[in-house]
Amino acid sequence: MLLCADVSAACAGAWAPDKGTGKIIISDIETVQRRENISNFKHTETYRSVLVEYGLSDSLGVAVKSARSRRNAPQYDVAAQDETAQLGLIIDTPALATGLLPPFTYRLLKAVLPFDTIQRQKRAAMTLGLHETKDEFWTAFALGDVISVGRFRVAQQAEYERINSAERDWRTWIYRFTLGYGAFDIGTEAQKFEDFNGTYAALSHNYYVQWKPSTYSWGLRLKQGTSRAALDATGVQKNDYSAIQIEFAF
């Protein structure tokens, strides 16, 4: 099982696409084993994916994702490969939007900070669809909370994703925190993955920078992080990974 998943582009997130607009996200993730691992697997892993989103109406969109991963290990003659495909509907759910700040924090900020332009946007969306076959279901739910003052902004996003069938039950939790000014963003992302039908579980964390100018129809995101997965009695496997994502709007 290859699990170098691109979480940040796994689903539409809390912002469903507007009617008649869409975007394409191309991702490339390279993972290498850390030297201090107790069990030396000597492997590298490459994960590439393409995610396409398009708004069908004011509250409904479609998402299509195709991904391929490849794991190379010198101790094996043949590299392990895996291909996946997902198709889902993105549903804007404003009634479920809630803040990700502690209670009354935003009101306190508005009362204390000397800004008349401070604004807040809360969003929520869910994705319902199929994963690989008609017997595997893809569900996701995301919340977004953004506070902005002029060109400066602070954003949080929480996501939950599940892929399940009679034989598979994969669940992923994500939290993302971002500081932005104009076209630039810096942030941090934490992820927990767990296979509820097996014993595999993993934690990962990364830092990222993003450049997405409003005058262009594309943006660039770079990530650098680490992941950890328990290996029963043999210890914990630690890996480093780096990612590049290019986003095109249409």
NORFEN-V824601 format. One line per field, one symbol per residue. burial: # if it has 9 or more other ideal C-beta (glycine too) atoms within 8 Angstrom, else .. A space follows every 10 residues. Layout:
burial: ???
This chain:
burial: .#.####### ####.##... ########## #.##..#... #..####### #####....# ########## ###......# ##.####### ###..##... #...##..#. .......#.# .######### #....##### #########. ..######## #####..### ########## ...####### #####....# ########## ##......## #########. #....##### ########..
